[in-house]
Amino acid sequence: MKIAVTGATGFLGKRVVKKLRERGDEPIVTSRSLGVDLRDYAQTIDFFQREKPEILLNCASFVGGIQFGYKYPVDLFENNLLMNVNLLKAARESGIKRIVNPISNCVYPAKASLFKEEEIWDGPMHESVLVYGFVRKAFWVGSWASHRQYGLDVINIVLSNMYGPEDHFEEERSHALGALIMKFVEAKRKNQPFVNVWGSGKPVREWMHVDDGAEAMIRSIGMPATEDFVNIGIGQGISVIEMCELIKEITGYQGEIQLDPSKPDGAAYKTVDGTRGEQMLGWKPAIPFREGVALAIRWYEENH
């Protein structure tokens, strides 16, 4: 099979490409930095018709943390929606046999705590993720429509917030865990007396190491065809304050943790029921959280 990876120079895309090469594949890779802007249909269809991949692992997205979402909602909407439409259309017109597309678990209703696929339409999303969540849901709608009208095979897997090596380690673009790793390591380096943490510290999140996310993408190549969302997860979360204490311990930081409840928390509780994904893949995320965080901290310390 000829496998293409879009967004191949991004956080998830890099790890997908690495895993494919480790198993002996040589994927066709592209991203905006490699010369193909998926917001431009002419560039997108030219890439697919020239390379003729059979499988597309779509790791392309324009995304950031809560602060980024509040600051750039139009950019999130337009960039991601353009990529959605162009990828689906180009895949249909170039004979792609299967798309594997990751969807963030922010698509679930704000009221939900343990995310189950059958409840994904049961209420509005939290305001902090409304725009990004909508465009990720829109990809599923486009997939459904493309399957009904053209028979296009798309697997939409729902992944928890990811973390790990090569993340966006910056306050605005990263999710909470990447931003916290950066804050604690830098606070230790500069001997700062405290680390400021957005929000109340109470929200609970389930996290997925990026290598587990990459593994899920690759395993989904052989998943039975389905129009449904497929959750990948373990149904376990950790609060922000507990996460801070863990990062503080691993980094050896000696200062204080100062919460800032004037800043937004986002949704209160987000964990993922991964039963369907485990059944369909015969696998579930396997990297222990503490071990994964320690590896991410070590990577940041060595590379920043």
N, C-alpha and C positions, 0 to 999 in steps of 0.2 A: 504494500500500500504506500502511496505517496501521501505523506502527512504534512500539512502546512500549519504553522503556528503564527497567528497574528498577535501583535503586542509582544513580540518575542524578546524585546529588550526591557520589558517592564518587570515588576516584582514577581508576579506569578509566572509570566512567560519565560523568564530566564531559567526558572527551576524546572518547568515543563521540558524545555529544550535540553537541559542537562540530563534529566532522567531518560528522555528518549535516546540520547546519544549513549548513555551508559548501557542501555539494553540493545544497542547495535543499530538503531535507526539513524538516519541522517535527514532530519526534517527540513522542509523548505521554510525559511524564517523571514518574517517581515515586520516592520513597524514604521512609524513616521520617521524615526531617526535613521532607519535603513532605506528610506526613500519612497515609501508608499503611505500616503495620507488617506486613510479609510474614509475620511469625510468627503473626499473627492471621488465621485463614482467612476470617472474615466480612469483614474489611477487604480482603483479597486478592481474593476473588471479586467483591465489590462494585466494585472498581476495574476489573477486566477486563470485567464485564458492562456497566458504565456507559460505558467508553471504546471497547470492541469493537475492540482492535487485531488485526491479522492476523499480524504478526511481533513476537516478543518477543526483545529483546537483554537477557539477564539479567546485569547487572553487580553484583547484590546479593550481599554476603557479609560475614561477621564474621571478621576475620582480623588477625593481627599477626606479629611476628617470632618467633625461637626462644624468647626469654625470655617473650614473651606466651603462647606455646603451652604452655610448662611451667607457667606461673602460673595460667592460666585454661582448663584442658582441658574442664571441664564446660560452661563458657559457649560454647566453640567447638563442642562436640558438639551441645548443645541448640539454640542459635540457628540454626546452619546446617542442621541436620536438619529443624527446623520449617519453615524457608523452602523447603527442597527439596520436601517433601511438599505444602505449600500451593501452590507455584507450578505443579507438575506437575498437580495436581488441578484448580486453577482454569483452567489452559490447556486441559485436556481439556473442561471443562464450559462454556467460553466460546467454543470454536471457533477457538482459535489455530491458524494454519496451519503455523508453524515457530517453534521456540525455538532461539536460538543461545546456548550456554552455555560460558563459559570455565572450564577446569579447570587448577589449578596442577600443574606437573610434579613436585611432591612426591608424587604418587600412584604414582610408579614405585618398584620395589624398591630398598632401600638398597644392594644389591650392584651395581646397574646403574650404568654410567658414561655410555654413549651411549644415550639413551632411544629405544627403538623400540616402536611401538604393539603389536606382537605379543608383546612381553615384559612387558606391564604387570601381568600376574597372576603373574609368575614368582618371587615371593618377598615377604617382609614389607617394609613401609615402615620407614624409619628412625624410631626412637622420638620424635625431636624433632618430627616432622610426622605422627605416627600418627593423632591425632584429626582434624586438619583434612584430611589426605589421605583418611581413611576417608569423611568426609561428602561430599567431592568425588567420590569413586568411587561413593558411594551415589546421587548424582544420575545418574550414568551407568546404574546398575542400574535406577533408577526410570524413566529414559528408555527403556531396553530393554523393560521391562515395559509401559510405556504404549504403546509402538509395537506390541508384540505383541497387546495386548488391545484397544487403541482406535485404532491407526494414527497416533498422534501422531508428528510429524516433529521430531526434536531433533538438532541438530548440536552435538557436544561437542568443542571444540577445546582442545588442551593447550598452555598458554602458559608460557614461562619466567618467572622472577621479573621483575617489571616495576619500572621506575624512571622518574623524570622529574618535570616540574613538577607541583605540587600533591600530591605524595606525602605520606605520614605522616612528617614529619621529626621524629621523636621516638624515643628509644632503644628503647622497649618495643614500640610499635605498628609501626614501620617494619621492612622487610627490611634486610639488612646494608648495602646501598648507600646508601639514604636516611639511615640512622643515621650512616654514616661521613661523608657530605657535611656533615651537621649538626655532627658532632664537629670536623672539620677547619676549617670556617668559623668556628665559635665559638672554637676554640683560637687561631686567628689574630687574631680580634677582641680576645680577652682576653690575648694574648701569653703563652699557657700554654706551658710547656717541653716537654710531650709530649702525645700523644694515645694513650689506652688503647684497644686493640683486642681484642675477645673472641677467644679461641681461638689456634690455632697459626699462623694465616695461610696454611695449606696448602690448605684446601678450594677446589675449582674450581667456579665457577658460570657458567652462560650467562645473560646478562641481555637483556631486551627493553625498548626504550623504549616507554613507555605509548602513544605515538602509533602505533607499529607494532601494538601489541595492539589498539587501537581500529580500525585499518584492517583487521586480520584479522577482527574481529567483524563489521564492515559487509560485507566481501567474502563472508563466510560466508552471508549472506542468499541469495546465488545459487549456493552450492555444491551439487553433486549430492547427493541424499539418501543418507545412510549411517548405519548403527548404530554403526560403529566409532569409536574415538577417532581424532582427527586432530591430529598434532603440527604446531605452527607454530614453526619455529626454524631455526638455521643450523649447528648442530653445533660451535660454538666457544665456549670458556669462558675465564675469567681467574681466577687465584688471588686470594684475599683480600689477600695482601700486595702483589701487583702492582697491585691495585685501589687500595690505600692509597697506594702510591707515585704513581699517576696523579692521584689527588685532591689529594695534597700538592703535586704539581707545578702543577696547574691553579690551585689556590687561592693558591699562593705561600707556603704555611705553611713556617716555617723550623725548627720544633722536631723532636722525635724521635717515632718510632712505637714504642710499647711494647706487645708482644703479651702476652696473659694466657692461657697454656695451661691454666690451671685452669678456664676457662670452656668450655662445649661448642662443638664445631665444627659439629655436624650431619653430614650425609652428606659423604663425601670428594670426590665428583666428580659433577657433574650437567651434562650437555649434551644437546641434543635433536636427534635425526635428523628434520629437517623435510621429507624427501623427499615423503611422501604429501601434506602440506599444500601444498607448492609445486605438485605436479601437479594437485591439485583446485582450487586458487585461481588458478593461473597467476601466482603472486606469492610473495615471501618477505620477511621483515623486512629493511628497507633502511637504517635510520639507523645510521651508524657509531658504535661504542661511545664512542670518545673525544669525538666531536662531541656525542653525547647527554649524556654526563656533564658536559661544559662547559656545556651549556644548563641542565641541572638545577642545577648549582652557581650559575649566574648567577640563576636564578629564586629559589633560596633566599636568596641575598645581597640581592636586591631586595625580598623579601616577608617576611623574618623579621628 
